[in-house]
């Protein structure tokens, strides 16, 4: 079976799900939607990227923008 490699869109490094230093929320998916205020769907564009949790958190201006670590998953 071929190995599927994810690369972080912020740091460019591989996201290895088996790495000892992997964050508990890795890997993350980052979705960009353009023209979000347009009423017509055909004017919007979407693209998905992968990233490390620490990279996306570090890229934000204010650390309170991303607060997923303290959230609990229902039923888990």
VMD Tcl script that builds the backbone (N, CA, C; Angstrom):
set m [mol new atoms 228]
animate dup $m
set s [atomselect $m all]
$s set {name element resname resid chain x y z} {
  {N N UNK 1 A 0.847 -1.171 0.000}
  {CA C UNK 1 A 0.000 0.000 0.000}
  {C C UNK 1 A 0.899 1.243 0.000}
  {N N UNK 2 A 0.533 2.218 -0.803}
  {CA C UNK 2 A 1.294 3.460 -0.879}
  {C C UNK 2 A 1.066 4.294 0.376}
  {N N UNK 3 A 2.107 4.979 0.792}
  {CA C UNK 3 A 2.025 5.837 1.975}
  {C C UNK 3 A 1.484 7.198 1.571}
  {N N UNK 4 A 0.484 7.676 2.277}
  {CA C UNK 4 A -0.113 8.979 2.024}
  {C C UNK 4 A 0.586 9.988 2.923}
  {N N UNK 5 A 1.232 10.999 2.330}
  {CA C UNK 5 A 1.995 11.972 3.100}
  {C C UNK 5 A 1.257 13.310 3.117}
  {N N UNK 6 A 1.029 13.826 4.315}
  {CA C UNK 6 A 0.436 15.146 4.476}
  {C C UNK 6 A 1.544 16.139 4.781}
  {N N UNK 7 A 1.479 17.299 4.148}
  {CA C UNK 7 A 2.432 18.365 4.433}
  {C C UNK 7 A 1.697 19.558 5.003}
  {N N UNK 8 A 2.304 20.206 5.972}
  {CA C UNK 8 A 1.718 21.378 6.601}
  {C C UNK 8 A 1.806 22.570 5.639}
  {N N UNK 9 A 0.685 23.230 5.409}
  {CA C UNK 9 A 0.665 24.372 4.493}
  {C C UNK 9 A 1.315 25.605 5.102}
  {N N UNK 10 A 1.661 25.568 6.378}
  {CA C UNK 10 A 2.281 26.725 7.030}
  {C C UNK 10 A 3.795 26.550 7.138}
  {N N UNK 11 A 4.239 25.436 7.696}
  {CA C UNK 11 A 5.688 25.237 7.869}
  {C C UNK 11 A 6.316 24.413 6.753}
  {N N UNK 12 A 5.484 23.691 5.998}
  {CA C UNK 12 A 5.990 22.890 4.889}
  {C C UNK 12 A 6.502 21.512 5.280}
  {N N UNK 13 A 6.539 21.224 6.571}
  {CA C UNK 13 A 7.046 19.936 7.029}
  {C C UNK 13 A 5.961 18.868 6.955}
  {N N UNK 14 A 6.405 17.622 6.935}
  {CA C UNK 14 A 5.483 16.491 6.916}
  {C C UNK 14 A 4.697 16.427 8.227}
  {N N UNK 15 A 3.447 16.043 8.118}
  {CA C UNK 15 A 2.622 15.803 9.305}
  {C C UNK 15 A 2.582 14.290 9.501}
  {N N UNK 16 A 3.369 13.819 10.431}
  {CA C UNK 16 A 3.497 12.385 10.675}
  {C C UNK 16 A 2.602 11.985 11.840}
  {N N UNK 17 A 1.515 11.250 11.578}
  {CA C UNK 17 A 0.594 10.886 12.654}
  {C C UNK 17 A 1.189 9.930 13.683}
  {N N UNK 18 A 2.363 9.389 13.399}
  {CA C UNK 18 A 2.993 8.448 14.321}
  {C C UNK 18 A 4.165 9.058 15.082}
  {N N UNK 19 A 4.420 10.349 14.870}
  {CA C UNK 19 A 5.541 11.013 15.543}
  {C C UNK 19 A 5.262 11.138 17.033}
  {N N UNK 20 A 6.298 10.966 17.828}
  {CA C UNK 20 A 6.158 11.029 19.288}
  {C C UNK 20 A 5.744 12.423 19.763}
  {N N UNK 21 A 6.142 13.456 19.027}
  {CA C UNK 21 A 5.838 14.825 19.451}
  {C C UNK 21 A 4.583 15.392 18.772}
  {N N UNK 22 A 3.776 14.526 18.196}
  {CA C UNK 22 A 2.545 14.950 17.521}
  {C C UNK 22 A 1.563 15.516 18.538}
  {N N UNK 23 A 0.968 16.657 18.228}
  {CA C UNK 23 A -0.044 17.256 19.106}
  {C C UNK 23 A -1.294 16.384 19.071}
  {N N UNK 24 A -2.035 16.339 20.150}
  {CA C UNK 24 A -3.212 15.476 20.223}
  {C C UNK 24 A -4.289 15.868 19.214}
  {N N UNK 25 A -4.239 17.073 18.665}
  {CA C UNK 25 A -5.239 17.528 17.694}
  {C C UNK 25 A -4.745 17.459 16.248}
  {N N UNK 26 A -3.545 16.938 16.032}
  {CA C UNK 26 A -3.012 16.791 14.666}
  {C C UNK 26 A -3.514 15.527 14.008}
  {N N UNK 27 A -3.618 15.491 12.708}
  {CA C UNK 27 A -3.465 16.606 11.778}
  {C C UNK 27 A -4.740 17.432 11.705}
  {N N UNK 28 A -4.600 18.681 11.299}
  {CA C UNK 28 A -5.740 19.589 11.173}
  {C C UNK 28 A -6.038 19.849 9.699}
  {N N UNK 29 A -7.297 20.094 9.412}
  {CA C UNK 29 A -7.708 20.509 8.080}
  {C C UNK 29 A -8.099 21.971 8.137}
  {N N UNK 30 A -7.593 22.739 7.204}
  {CA C UNK 30 A -7.874 24.170 7.134}
  {C C UNK 30 A -8.627 24.409 5.840}
  {N N UNK 31 A -9.814 24.978 5.929}
  {CA C UNK 31 A -10.647 25.200 4.752}
  {C C UNK 31 A -10.767 26.692 4.479}
  {N N UNK 32 A -10.476 27.080 3.250}
  {CA C UNK 32 A -10.584 28.472 2.825}
  {C C UNK 32 A -11.800 28.586 1.914}
  {N N UNK 33 A -12.666 29.528 2.203}
  {CA C UNK 33 A -13.817 29.816 1.353}
  {C C UNK 33 A -13.713 31.274 0.955}
  {N N UNK 34 A -13.622 31.540 -0.347}
  {CA C UNK 34 A -13.529 32.909 -0.832}
  {C C UNK 34 A -14.913 33.496 -1.036}
  {N N UNK 35 A -14.983 34.794 -1.138}
  {CA C UNK 35 A -16.239 35.507 -1.408}
  {C C UNK 35 A -17.363 35.036 -0.487}
  {N N UNK 36 A -17.069 34.922 0.780}
  {CA C UNK 36 A -18.000 34.331 1.746}
  {C C UNK 36 A -19.301 35.126 1.879}
  {N N UNK 37 A -19.271 36.401 1.550}
  {CA C UNK 37 A -20.469 37.229 1.679}
  {C C UNK 37 A -21.340 37.232 0.425}
  {N N UNK 38 A -20.872 36.585 -0.637}
  {CA C UNK 38 A -21.666 36.512 -1.864}
  {C C UNK 38 A -22.887 35.632 -1.648}
  {N N UNK 39 A -24.010 36.063 -2.182}
  {CA C UNK 39 A -25.231 35.270 -2.055}
  {C C UNK 39 A -25.249 34.095 -3.024}
  {N N UNK 40 A -24.536 34.224 -4.125}
  {CA C UNK 40 A -24.535 33.174 -5.146}
  {C C UNK 40 A -23.369 32.215 -4.913}
  {N N UNK 41 A -23.701 30.936 -4.776}
  {CA C UNK 41 A -22.681 29.920 -4.511}
  {C C UNK 41 A -21.630 29.828 -5.601}
  {N N UNK 42 A -22.010 30.088 -6.849}
  {CA C UNK 42 A -21.057 29.925 -7.950}
  {C C UNK 42 A -19.950 30.978 -7.936}
  {N N UNK 43 A -20.037 31.968 -7.080}
  {CA C UNK 43 A -18.981 32.974 -6.950}
  {C C UNK 43 A -17.989 32.613 -5.849}
  {N N UNK 44 A -18.313 31.582 -5.082}
  {CA C UNK 44 A -17.425 31.142 -4.005}
  {C C UNK 44 A -16.475 30.064 -4.510}
  {N N UNK 45 A -15.323 30.021 -3.906}
  {CA C UNK 45 A -14.342 28.977 -4.187}
  {C C UNK 45 A -13.898 28.394 -2.847}
  {N N UNK 46 A -13.629 27.098 -2.842}
  {CA C UNK 46 A -13.190 26.425 -1.615}
  {C C UNK 46 A -11.929 25.622 -1.898}
  {N N UNK 47 A -11.074 25.559 -0.908}
  {CA C UNK 47 A -9.897 24.714 -1.001}
  {C C UNK 47 A -9.530 24.246 0.399}
  {N N UNK 48 A -9.077 23.009 0.498}
  {CA C UNK 48 A -8.688 22.424 1.782}
  {C C UNK 48 A -7.174 22.288 1.854}
  {N N UNK 49 A -6.644 22.523 3.033}
  {CA C UNK 49 A -5.213 22.390 3.300}
  {C C UNK 49 A -5.050 21.579 4.581}
  {N N UNK 50 A -3.853 21.079 4.805}
  {CA C UNK 50 A -3.527 20.368 6.039}
  {C C UNK 50 A -2.482 21.177 6.791}
  {N N UNK 51 A -2.528 21.092 8.115}
  {CA C UNK 51 A -1.528 21.806 8.902}
  {C C UNK 51 A -1.397 21.177 10.283}
  {N N UNK 52 A -0.298 21.535 10.943}
  {CA C UNK 52 A -0.113 21.177 12.344}
  {C C UNK 52 A -0.962 22.130 13.190}
  {N N UNK 53 A -1.514 21.633 14.269}
  {CA C UNK 53 A -2.297 22.484 15.168}
  {C C UNK 53 A -1.456 23.644 15.693}
  {N N UNK 54 A -0.231 23.363 16.108}
  {CA C UNK 54 A 0.617 24.423 16.660}
  {C C UNK 54 A 0.974 25.467 15.601}
  {N N UNK 55 A 1.063 25.080 14.336}
  {CA C UNK 55 A 1.371 26.037 13.271}
  {C C UNK 55 A 0.212 27.001 13.040}
  {N N UNK 56 A -1.005 26.477 12.952}
  {CA C UNK 56 A -2.148 27.368 12.712}
  {C C UNK 56 A -2.397 28.247 13.929}
  {N N UNK 57 A -2.214 27.703 15.108}
  {CA C UNK 57 A -2.396 28.516 16.319}
  {C C UNK 57 A -1.339 29.614 16.379}
  {N N UNK 58 A -0.112 29.293 16.013}
  {CA C UNK 58 A 0.969 30.276 16.022}
  {C C UNK 58 A 0.841 31.337 14.942}
  {N N UNK 59 A 0.114 31.028 13.873}
  {CA C UNK 59 A -0.052 31.974 12.768}
  {C C UNK 59 A -1.125 33.025 13.050}
  {N N UNK 60 A -1.934 32.799 14.049}
  {CA C UNK 60 A -3.013 33.735 14.365}
  {C C UNK 60 A -2.490 34.884 15.224}
  {N N UNK 61 A -3.053 36.068 14.988}
  {CA C UNK 61 A -2.629 37.272 15.705}
  {C C UNK 61 A -2.917 37.220 17.197}
  {N N UNK 62 A -4.010 36.597 17.561}
  {CA C UNK 62 A -4.456 36.583 18.949}
  {C C UNK 62 A -4.670 35.131 19.355}
  {N N UNK 63 A -4.000 34.689 20.383}
  {CA C UNK 63 A -4.057 33.261 20.708}
  {C C UNK 63 A -5.434 32.768 21.137}
  {N N UNK 64 A -6.342 33.660 21.498}
  {CA C UNK 64 A -7.688 33.231 21.879}
  {C C UNK 64 A -8.585 32.934 20.680}
  {N N UNK 65 A -8.136 33.250 19.453}
  {CA C UNK 65 A -8.932 32.952 18.267}
  {C C UNK 65 A -9.152 31.446 18.114}
  {N N UNK 66 A -8.159 30.673 18.440}
  {CA C UNK 66 A -8.242 29.233 18.283}
  {C C UNK 66 A -8.157 28.593 19.661}
  {N N UNK 67 A -9.255 28.006 20.093}
  {CA C UNK 67 A -9.289 27.416 21.422}
  {C C UNK 67 A -9.977 26.057 21.342}
  {N N UNK 68 A -9.336 25.128 20.677}
  {CA C UNK 68 A -9.898 23.788 20.524}
  {C C UNK 68 A -9.414 22.835 21.601}
  {N N UNK 69 A -8.307 23.149 22.234}
  {CA C UNK 69 A -7.717 22.240 23.213}
  {C C UNK 69 A -8.595 22.036 24.439}
  {N N UNK 70 A -9.362 23.038 24.815}
  {CA C UNK 70 A -10.185 22.951 26.018}
  {C C UNK 70 A -11.592 22.418 25.748}
  {N N UNK 71 A -11.923 22.202 24.493}
  {CA C UNK 71 A -13.246 21.709 24.175}
  {C C UNK 71 A -13.302 20.196 24.354}
  {N N UNK 72 A -14.463 19.706 24.767}
  {CA C UNK 72 A -14.630 18.270 24.924}
  {C C UNK 72 A -15.519 17.752 23.793}
  {N N UNK 73 A -15.329 16.513 23.461}
  {CA C UNK 73 A -16.142 15.864 22.436}
  {C C UNK 73 A -17.266 15.129 23.136}
  {N N UNK 74 A -18.489 15.414 22.701}
  {CA C UNK 74 A -19.635 14.760 23.334}
  {C C UNK 74 A -19.584 13.257 23.090}
  {N N UNK 75 A -19.841 12.538 24.146}
  {CA C UNK 75 A -19.839 11.078 24.057}
  {C C UNK 75 A -18.434 10.487 24.128}
  {N N UNK 76 A -17.405 11.348 24.357}
  {CA C UNK 76 A -16.042 10.833 24.338}
  {C C UNK 76 A -15.275 11.090 25.535}
}
mol reanalyze $m
mol bondsrecalc $m
mol representation Tube
mol addrep $m
